[in-house]
Structures are given as C-alpha cells and as structure tokens.
C-alpha cells in the first residue's frame, strides 16, 4: 500500500485489518486538537522557534486503527526520541498505554518493553523518554479527545524540555 493510501475509519462490527504504512498521523485524523503551548501568565508562547522545531522532530504519532463515531476504539502509535519530555497534561478519555520499545521515566518509575499504565480521563501525567527514546501504543475507547496542558510555568518547561533533549544528544 502506498503512503498516499491512508487508512480510513472502520465501521464497527466488522473484521478490520490495518497496516502500519497506511496509518495517518494523529494531526491528519483530527482525533485530537493540537495542544496550545502558552504561558498562562501572558508571557511568550511556548511552541516557538527552536523548541517547536526540536519537539516536532523528536515526536511521531500515527493512528493505525480507529472506528467511526464516538465511543469507537482507537489505537495510536507514539514514538518519542531520546530525552523527549512530555509536558504535564490530561485527556478527556481513559487511555491504556503499552511500552513496545525503549523506556520512559514517570516520576521515580521506569517503564520498559512489556510494561504499561492506565490513566482515567482528566488524570494529569507527564513522562520523559529514555536514552534510546520510547515507542508506545495508546488504546482508547474514543475516536475524539482533547489534550489540556497543565504546566504551571510554560517558559520553565520549555527550558527543561530543551535541556533534556540536549542531554540525550537528540537533534
């Protein structure tokens, strides 16, 4: 299947086979609105220049499977490069995460291949990708959800995120 043949939402109640090479990006599906990275105190926007460039280069999110309509299942493949720091945030739907490759650090816990975590809707979380990055699968029983960034100091987060990428040697 060529890259131009993107997968379409599946009708519920039918066998569906999906292929990784046909998975559209999360942005292309419109399942989640792009997060707004701005300083709540009215300061400089977070997602600018070098930070935006490096963050986008270190992240790849694709949607190999999604059903039509609300309440349908969806599967998102998430790949973050070495040292990628995910801001504290929440989503409007429950989510089950499974680590496929690499590792992530969530607080004092390190999760590797075969590990995972479940988060109920509206539960804030954050993590940092390990030295070799991380690849996760996100399973949801929703095909549309939001993201709410909950970093209290966005400028400080940007500095920490860039320093983490630098320390990991990420481009």
N, C-alpha and C positions, 0 to 999 in steps of 0.2 A: 504494500500500500504506500503510495507516495505521501510525502509530507503535506501536500495540498489537500489530501483526502482526510479531513479531520473527522473524528467521531462525533456523532450526534447523540442527543439524549435518548435513552432507551425507554420504550414503553414498558410499564410494569407487567408482571405476569408472563414474561417470555424469556426463554434462554437467550442470553446475550454473550457473545464472545467479543472481547475488546483487545486491541493491540497497542502496545506502548508507543509505537511510532505514529499512531493516529491520534494520540492524546493532545488536545489543545491545551494551551497554557490556562492557568486559573483566570488570568485577566481576560482572555478571549471568551471564556464561558459566561462572564458576568455573574457568576455564582456569589462572589464576594466583592463588595465595593472596595476600591483601593483605600488603604488607611490614610488618614490625614495626619501628617507629622508636623505639628506646630507647637510652639511654646504657649501653654495656656495663659501665661502672663503677658502675652502680646509681643514677645520677642521675635527674633529671627526664625523663619521656618526651618524645621529640622531637615527635610528632604531636599536639600540643595547641593549643587556642585559636587565636590569630591565625595561627600557622604552618599549621596544618591547614586552616583556612578559606581562606587565600590560596592554598595549594598546590592544593587541590581545585578552586578557581575557575579556576586557570590551566592545568588539565590536562583533556584529553578523550581517552579511549581507547575505541575501538569495534572490534568484530570482525565485519567484513562477510562473512568466509568461514572456515569450519572444517569439517573432516571428522570423522566419528565415529571413536572409538577411538584408541589410542596409535599414534604414528607417522604420523598423518594430517597433511595440510597445514593451515596456518592463516595468516590474514592479519589483522593488527591495524593500524588507523589510529591514529596517535598525533599529537595536537595539543597543543603547549605554548605558552603565552602568552609575551610578551616578557620576557626575563630569567629564565625558569624554569630553575632549577638542579637537575639530576638528581643524586642522591647517587651516590657510587661504589658499584657493585653488580655482581652477576653473575646469570646464569640457568643452569638445568640443561639448556638445549638450545642448539644452534647457532642463530644468527639472522643474517639478511641484512637490512640497513636501506637504504632508498632515500629521499632527501630530495625531497619533492614541491614544497614552498613554503617560503620563508623561509630561514633558515640556522641552523646550530649551530656552536659552538666546542668542539672536543675537544682539550684541551691547547693547542698553538700552531696547530693546524689549523682552518681554517674550511671548512665544507662547505655548499654551496648546492644549488639545484634541479638534479637530474640526478646529483648526487654520492651516494655511499653508503659503507657499510662492512660488513664481515662480521666476526662475532665467534664464535669457537668456544665451546662450553659451558664454564662456570666461569671465563671470562675477565672480570676486573673492568674496568669502564669507567664514565665519567661524562661529561656534557657540559652546556653552557649554551645555551639558546635565544637566538637573535639578537634584535636590536632590534624586529623585527616578528613574533617568535615563529617556530615551525617546525612543519611538518607532514611526518610520515614514514610510510612503510609498513614494517611488520615482517613478513618472511616466515619462517616456521618449518616444519620437518617434524615438528612435535609439536603436540598439542592440549592438553597439560597441562605446565606447567613451574613452577619456583619462582623466587623472587627472594630474593637474600641481600644485604642492605645491608652494606657493608664500610667505612663511615666510621669512623675511629678515635675521633673526638670529635663525637658527635651534637649536643651543645649548640652547638659552634662551627659545625657545618654549618648548623644552623637559623639562626643569626645571618647567615651568609654568604648563605643562600638568600633570606632576607627582604630583606637589603641589595640583592641582585641584582634582586629584583622591584621594590623601591623605586626603584633607579637607572633601571630601564627604564620607570618610570611605570605599572607594572601595578597593577590594582585589587586 
